[in-house]
Amino acid sequence: MHLTRARRSIIAANLGLLLATSTLVASGSSGCGYSEDEWQAQLAKYKDLQDRSTKKQTELESQLAEARTSAEDLARKLQEMGVDVNNLKASLDQKGSQLDQMQLTLEQQQKALADYKAKAAQLEAIKQRFETLRKKLDELTKLGLAVTIRNNRMVISLPGDVLFDSGRETLKREGKDILTKVANVIKNDPSLVQRMYQVAGHTDSQPYSGTFRDNWGLSLMRAREVLLYLVDDSKLPQTKWSAAGFGATDPVADNASTDGRQKNRRCDLIVVPSVEEMLDLKSIAN
């Protein structure tokens, strides 16, 4: 059976103690005043201590391996969702490697176990928060809108070709219909309506030289139009919304293809993370 160096050290120490006790038994039986039964009782006590120590060590190693696996699995799931936990994942891998190589005392293993459990609890809380938010936005996915996590933010992506004609910033009727449905979903959920949002306009990489000079201007004006429609007639609270234009600087697909350029022409509704959410991600990454 494979034993870690820490466990081997403990067992070796206990065996040494048993050998020393055996020597005392041999000498004690010749005249130190203790009976054979008394010395055998002492030996039984030390053996029981050794067995309990070995059992505790085994249980702790099992718990440590389980906690480590749990933290690593949660980090992997968050990465698959789109949450950036690269620094944390690297940290977990490094700690796992160190644990495999180090001769850890019982106290060190208990500390490592507590650390892994704390990381797993933080990761689980972040995962649950994103999953809860995504469930609240499920109605939008039923409308055919993509709801994803990108750069640690929940993003509702609105196809630009549905919202606008080529090179224009005026909302089409189909675009207004979609935005009205989006506004209703957000407005009808008390937790969603109180969050902060940013409308982010994006274009493809094709040159633009119209009224708004370049893709930066076009993307910003499109984001402004979407924002004004969403907050018009008090659909949504103005103080919770802002707009920004990114031009062609943040593509989600390859601009070399027609399909890729179509995906890049979009307006994203970004659910801005709260300070608590940003601090949580920062703390586990560090």
C-alpha positions in Angstrom: 0.0 0.0 0.0 1.4 3.4 -0.9 2.1 5.7 2.0 3.1 9.4 2.0 6.3 10.4 3.7 4.3 12.1 6.5 2.5 8.8 7.3 5.7 6.8 7.0 7.3 9.2 9.5 4.4 8.9 12.0 4.4 5.1 11.7 8.2 4.9 12.1 8.0 7.0 15.2 5.3 4.9 16.7 7.2 1.7 15.9 10.3 3.2 17.5 8.2 3.9 20.6 7.0 0.3 20.6 10.5 -1.1 20.3 11.6 1.1 23.2 8.6 0.0 25.2 9.4 -3.7 24.4 12.9 -3.2 25.7 11.5 -1.7 28.9 9.2 -4.7 29.2 12.2 -7.0 29.0 14.1 -5.1 31.6 11.1 -4.4 33.7 10.2 -8.1 34.0 13.6 -8.6 35.8 12.9 -6.3 38.6 11.6 -2.7 38.0 8.4 -3.4 39.8 5.8 -3.6 37.0 4.0 -6.9 36.2 3.9 -8.4 32.7 0.2 -7.6 32.5 0.8 -3.9 33.2 3.5 -3.7 30.5 1.2 -5.4 28.0 -1.5 -2.9 28.9 0.9 -0.1 28.1 1.9 -1.7 24.8 -1.8 -2.1 23.9 -2.3 1.6 24.7 0.5 2.7 22.4 -0.7 0.4 19.6 -4.1 1.9 19.9 -2.6 5.4 19.7 -0.7 4.4 16.6 -3.8 2.9 14.9 -5.8 6.0 15.7 -3.1 8.2 14.3 -2.8 6.2 11.1 -6.5 6.2 10.7 -6.7 10.0 11.2 -3.9 10.5 8.7 -5.7 8.3 6.2 -9.0 10.1 6.7 -7.3 13.5 6.4 -5.5 12.6 3.2 -8.8 11.4 1.7 -10.6 14.6 2.7 -7.7 16.7 1.3 -7.8 14.8 -2.1 -11.6 15.3 -2.2 -11.5 19.0 -1.4 -8.7 19.5 -4.0 -10.7 17.7 -6.7 -13.9 19.7 -5.8 -12.1 23.0 -6.1 -10.4 22.0 -9.4 -13.8 20.7 -10.8 -15.5 24.0 -9.9 -12.8 26.0 -11.5 -13.0 24.0 -14.7 -16.8 24.4 -14.8 -16.6 28.1 -14.4 -14.0 28.3 -17.2 -16.4 26.3 -19.4 -19.2 28.8 -18.5 -16.9 31.7 -19.6 -15.7 32.9 -16.2 -12.0 33.8 -16.2 -10.4 31.8 -13.4 -7.1 31.1 -15.1 -5.0 32.5 -12.3 -6.9 30.5 -9.8 -6.6 27.3 -11.9 -2.9 27.8 -12.1 -2.7 28.4 -8.3 -4.7 25.2 -7.6 -2.5 23.2 -10.0 0.6 24.5 -8.3 -0.7 23.8 -4.8 -1.7 20.3 -5.8 1.8 19.6 -7.1 3.4 21.0 -3.9 1.1 18.7 -1.9 2.3 15.7 -3.9 5.9 16.6 -3.3 6.0 17.9 0.3 6.3 16.0 3.5 3.3 17.5 5.3 2.6 17.3 9.0 -0.9 16.8 10.3 -1.3 20.5 11.0 -0.1 21.4 7.5 -2.5 19.0 5.9 -5.4 20.4 8.0 -4.5 24.0 6.9 -4.3 22.9 3.2 -7.7 21.2 3.6 -9.3 24.3 5.1 -7.8 26.4 2.2 -9.2 24.1 -0.5 -12.6 24.1 1.2 -12.6 27.9 1.4 -11.7 28.2 -2.3 -14.4 25.6 -3.3 -17.0 27.6 -1.3 -16.1 30.8 -3.0 -16.2 29.2 -6.4 -19.6 27.5 -5.7 -21.0 30.9 -4.7 -19.9 32.5 -7.9 -21.1 29.6 -10.0 -24.5 29.8 -8.3 -24.7 33.5 -8.8 -24.1 33.2 -12.5 -26.5 30.3 -12.9 -29.2 32.1 -11.0 -28.7 35.2 -13.3 -28.8 33.0 -16.4 -32.0 31.3 -15.3 -33.6 34.8 -14.9 -32.6 35.5 -18.5 -33.9 32.2 -19.9 -36.8 33.9 -21.5 -34.4 35.9 -23.7 -32.8 32.7 -25.0 -36.3 31.5 -26.0 -36.5 34.6 -28.1 -33.4 33.4 -30.0 -31.0 35.8 -28.2 -27.6 34.5 -27.1 -27.0 34.8 -23.3 -23.4 34.1 -22.5 -20.6 34.9 -20.0 -17.8 36.9 -21.4 -15.0 38.6 -19.5 -16.7 37.7 -16.3 -19.9 39.4 -17.3 -23.3 38.1 -18.4 -23.9 39.3 -21.9 -27.2 39.4 -23.9 -26.2 39.7 -27.5 -28.5 41.3 -30.0 -27.8 40.7 -33.7 -27.0 44.0 -35.4 -28.7 43.1 -38.7 -32.0 42.5 -36.8 -31.7 45.9 -35.1 -30.4 48.1 -37.9 -30.0 48.3 -41.7 -26.5 48.3 -43.0 -24.5 51.5 -42.1 -27.6 53.0 -40.4 -28.3 53.8 -36.7 -32.1 53.9 -36.9 -33.8 51.0 -35.2 -35.9 48.7 -37.5 -39.3 47.6 -36.4 -38.1 44.1 -35.8 -35.4 45.6 -33.6 -37.9 47.5 -31.6 -40.0 44.5 -31.0 -37.0 42.5 -29.7 -36.0 45.3 -27.4 -39.5 45.7 -26.0 -39.5 42.0 -25.1 -36.0 42.3 -23.5 -37.2 45.4 -21.5 -40.2 43.5 -20.3 -38.2 40.5 -19.1 -35.8 42.8 -17.1 -38.6 45.1 -15.8 -40.7 42.2 -14.5 -37.9 40.9 -12.3 -37.2 43.1 -9.3 -33.6 41.8 -9.0 -32.9 42.3 -12.7 -34.3 45.8 -13.0 -32.1 47.1 -10.1 -28.9 46.0 -11.7 -26.5 48.1 -13.7 -26.3 47.6 -17.5 -24.2 48.8 -20.4 -25.2 48.8 -24.0 -22.1 48.0 -26.1 -22.2 48.6 -29.8 -19.9 46.6 -32.1 -19.2 46.5 -35.9 -17.3 44.3 -38.3 -14.0 45.4 -39.7 -15.3 46.7 -43.0 -14.4 50.4 -43.5 -17.2 52.9 -42.8 -17.2 56.5 -43.9 -20.8 57.7 -43.4 -22.3 60.3 -41.2 -20.5 59.1 -38.1 -17.1 59.1 -39.7 -15.9 55.6 -38.7 -16.9 52.4 -37.0 -16.3 53.9 -33.6 -18.9 56.5 -34.3 -21.4 54.1 -35.9 -21.1 51.6 -33.0 -21.6 54.4 -30.4 -24.6 55.8 -32.1 -26.2 52.4 -32.4 -25.6 51.7 -28.7 -27.1 55.1 -27.9 -30.3 54.3 -30.0 -30.7 51.0 -28.2 -30.3 52.7 -24.8 -32.7 55.5 -25.5 -35.3 53.0 -26.7 -35.0 50.9 -23.6 -35.3 53.8 -21.2 -37.9 55.7 -23.2 -41.4 56.1 -21.5 -39.8 54.7 -18.3 -39.5 51.2 -19.6 -36.3 50.8 -17.6 -34.6 53.2 -15.1 -32.3 55.6 -16.8 -29.8 55.8 -13.9 -29.0 52.0 -14.3 -28.0 52.2 -18.0 -25.1 53.5 -20.0 -23.8 53.2 -23.6 -20.4 52.6 -25.2 -19.1 52.0 -28.8 -16.3 49.6 -29.5 -16.2 49.7 -33.2 -14.4 46.6 -34.6 -12.0 46.2 -31.6 -13.9 43.4 -29.8 -14.9 40.7 -32.4 -16.5 37.4 -31.4 -15.8 35.8 -34.8 -13.4 36.0 -37.7 -14.0 39.1 -39.8 -12.5 37.2 -42.8 -15.8 35.4 -43.5 -19.3 36.7 -44.2 -20.8 34.7 -41.3 -18.1 36.0 -39.0 -18.7 39.7 -39.9 -22.4 39.2 -39.4 -21.8 37.9 -35.8 -19.5 40.8 -35.1 -22.2 43.4 -36.0 -24.1 43.4 -32.8 -25.2 45.3 -29.7 -24.5 43.6 -26.4 -26.5 44.3 -23.2 -23.9 43.7 -20.5 -25.0 43.0 -16.9 -22.4 45.0 -15.1 -20.9 43.0 -12.1 -21.5 44.5 -8.6 -18.5 45.5 -6.5 -19.0 42.4 -4.4 -18.9 40.2 -7.4 -15.8 41.8 -8.8 -14.0 41.5 -5.4 -15.0 37.8 -5.1 -13.4 37.0 -8.5 -10.4 39.1 -7.7 -9.8 37.5 -4.3 -10.0 33.9 -5.5 -7.7 34.7 -8.5 -5.1 36.1 -6.1 
